[in-house]
Amino acid sequence: MSATDQARGRDRRIVLWRHGQTAWNLERRFQGSTDIELTETGVDQARRAARLLASLRPHAIIASDLKRAAATARRLSAITGHDIHLDSALRETYAGVWQGLTHDEIVARYGEEYAAWKRGEPVRRGGGELETEVADRAAPVVLDHADKLPDGGTLVVVSHGGTIRTTIGRLLGLEAHHWESLGGLSNCCWSVLGEGARGWRLLEHNAGTLPEPVLGDDD
């Protein structure tokens, strides 16, 4: 390997893909680790996105074992022929009594807790997991599978909005109270991390189209 190659890193790429739409998404109902299936619209979203992501020629697919993520991942597996490695560590945040409540119900019943979470304070929403605990379980799984990629390889991770955000924050080395600034992912959209000389960096966020190369002074 040349000095130039070493400076660039191994050029691996991680695509973190949120599952398709569910009925609870439409109702703005907090799902957490509740096992909710895709709607027909969600299945169609997954099929469309899978066609796009397949063109990136991923080398491996891993997914949360919850139905909505596993079903989304199967659409990409059907095109690429790759097996899916299901892992419970990629599940959405467990949020205790918040799960099953709508956004408005959470704000009405647990307003102070919700506000503290939005401020970036460590909060066990509904008595559940801290965001840092979610990152503690999910990020090592993602890194372990990324380490198995060949140089220039791509890993697709099919998971959930909160878990993806915390994993991105951890891989970028951001402090936990800044993770909320990454914003959410729409159903079946994805974020792309690329490997550079100083570690992972965010190339695309909440994307629904294929990433374009960066041209200009940031090379």
C-alpha positions in Angstrom: 0.0 0.0 0.0 1.3 3.4 -1.0 1.7 6.4 1.4 -1.2 8.0 -0.5 -3.5 5.0 0.1 -2.6 4.9 3.8 -3.4 8.6 4.1 -6.8 8.0 2.5 -7.7 5.0 4.7 -9.4 1.9 3.2 -12.1 3.9 1.4 -14.9 1.8 3.0 -18.4 3.1 3.1 -21.4 2.6 5.5 -24.9 3.2 4.3 -27.4 3.5 7.2 -30.9 2.9 5.9 -34.1 3.5 7.8 -37.0 1.1 7.4 -40.1 1.9 5.4 -43.3 3.3 6.6 -45.4 1.7 9.3 -48.9 2.5 10.5 -47.5 3.9 13.7 -45.3 6.2 11.7 -48.4 7.6 10.1 -50.0 8.1 13.5 -46.8 9.7 14.9 -46.9 6.9 17.5 -43.6 6.1 19.3 -42.6 2.6 18.2 -39.3 2.0 20.0 -38.7 -1.7 20.3 -42.4 -2.6 19.6 -42.4 -5.0 16.6 -44.5 -3.2 14.0 -44.8 -4.3 10.3 -44.5 -2.2 7.2 -47.5 -0.8 5.5 -48.0 -1.5 1.7 -46.6 2.0 1.1 -43.6 1.0 3.3 -43.0 -2.1 1.2 -43.1 0.0 -2.0 -40.7 2.5 -0.5 -38.3 -0.4 0.3 -38.5 -1.8 -3.2 -37.7 1.6 -4.7 -34.8 2.4 -2.4 -33.4 -1.1 -2.8 -33.1 -0.7 -6.5 -31.1 2.5 -6.0 -28.9 1.1 -3.2 -28.2 -2.1 -5.2 -26.3 0.0 -7.7 -23.8 0.9 -5.0 -22.8 -2.8 -5.1 -22.9 -3.4 -1.4 -20.7 -6.2 0.0 -22.8 -7.0 3.1 -26.2 -6.3 4.6 -27.0 -6.2 8.3 -30.3 -5.3 9.9 -32.3 -5.0 13.1 -34.3 -8.1 13.7 -37.5 -6.1 14.1 -40.0 -6.9 11.3 -40.0 -3.4 9.8 -36.3 -3.4 9.3 -35.9 -7.0 8.3 -38.6 -6.7 5.7 -36.9 -3.6 4.3 -33.6 -5.4 4.2 -35.1 -8.3 2.3 -35.9 -6.1 -0.7 -32.2 -5.3 -1.1 -31.2 -8.9 -0.4 -33.5 -10.1 -3.2 -31.7 -7.9 -5.7 -28.1 -8.4 -4.6 -28.2 -12.0 -3.5 -26.5 -11.2 -0.2 -27.7 -12.9 3.0 -28.9 -10.6 5.8 -27.2 -10.7 9.2 -30.0 -9.9 11.7 -28.9 -8.5 15.0 -31.0 -7.4 18.0 -28.3 -4.8 18.9 -29.6 -2.8 15.9 -33.1 -2.4 17.3 -34.7 1.0 18.0 -34.3 2.6 21.4 -36.4 0.9 24.1 -38.6 3.7 25.5 -40.6 2.1 28.2 -44.0 3.7 28.8 -43.5 6.1 25.9 -43.9 3.2 23.4 -47.3 3.1 21.8 -48.1 6.8 22.7 -48.5 9.5 20.1 -46.2 12.5 20.0 -49.0 14.7 21.5 -49.6 12.2 24.3 -45.9 12.1 25.2 -45.7 15.9 25.3 -48.9 16.1 27.4 -47.9 13.4 29.9 -44.2 13.7 30.0 -43.5 17.2 28.9 -40.5 18.0 31.2 -38.8 14.7 30.3 -39.4 15.3 26.6 -38.1 18.9 26.8 -34.9 17.7 28.7 -34.3 15.1 26.0 -34.7 17.8 23.3 -32.1 19.9 25.1 -29.6 17.1 24.8 -29.7 16.0 28.4 -29.3 12.3 29.2 -32.8 11.1 29.6 -34.3 7.6 30.0 -37.3 8.3 27.9 -40.2 6.4 29.4 -37.8 4.7 31.8 -36.0 3.1 28.9 -32.5 3.3 27.4 -30.2 6.3 27.3 -29.1 7.3 23.8 -25.5 6.5 24.8 -26.6 2.9 25.7 -28.1 2.5 22.2 -24.9 3.6 20.7 -23.0 1.3 23.0 -24.8 -1.7 21.6 -25.3 -0.7 17.9 -22.0 1.1 16.9 -19.7 -1.9 17.8 -21.8 -4.2 15.6 -21.6 -1.8 12.7 -17.8 -1.3 13.1 -17.3 -5.1 13.4 -19.0 -5.7 10.1 -17.3 -2.7 8.4 -13.9 -4.1 9.5 -14.7 -7.2 7.5 -15.2 -5.3 4.3 -12.6 -5.3 1.5 -10.9 -2.0 0.7 -13.4 0.2 -1.1 -16.3 -2.0 0.2 -19.8 -0.9 1.2 -21.9 -2.1 4.2 -25.6 -1.5 4.3 -27.1 -1.2 7.8 -30.9 -1.4 7.9 -32.1 0.0 11.2 -34.3 2.7 12.9 -34.2 6.5 13.0 -33.0 6.9 16.6 -30.5 4.1 16.5 -29.0 5.3 13.2 -28.6 8.9 14.6 -26.9 7.7 17.7 -24.6 5.4 15.7 -23.6 8.1 13.4 -22.9 10.4 16.3 -20.7 7.8 17.9 -18.8 7.0 14.7 -18.2 10.6 14.0 -16.9 11.2 17.5 -19.5 13.8 18.4 -20.4 14.4 22.0 -23.8 12.9 22.9 -25.6 16.2 23.5 -24.8 17.1 19.8 -26.4 14.0 18.3 -29.9 15.6 18.0 -28.4 18.2 15.7 -28.1 15.5 13.0 -31.8 15.5 12.5 -34.1 12.7 11.7 -34.4 10.3 8.8 -37.5 10.0 6.6 -38.9 6.5 6.0 -36.6 4.5 3.7 -34.0 7.3 3.4 -30.4 6.8 4.4 -27.2 8.4 5.5 -23.7 7.6 4.1 -20.5 7.5 6.0 -17.2 7.4 4.2 -13.8 6.6 5.5 -11.2 9.3 5.3 -7.7 9.8 6.7 -9.1 10.9 10.1 -11.8 8.4 10.4 -15.5 8.3 9.4 -17.1 11.4 8.0 -20.7 12.1 7.0 -21.1 12.2 3.2 -24.9 12.2 2.9 -27.8 12.5 5.4 -31.5 11.8 5.0 -30.9 11.0 1.3 -33.3 9.4 -1.1 -31.0 9.5 -4.1 -27.6 8.1 -4.8 -24.6 10.0 -3.4 -22.7 12.1 -5.9 -18.9 12.5 -5.7 -17.7 15.7 -4.0 -15.9 17.8 -6.6 -13.8 20.8 -5.6 -11.6 21.8 -2.8 -12.7 19.2 -0.2 -11.0 16.3 -1.9 
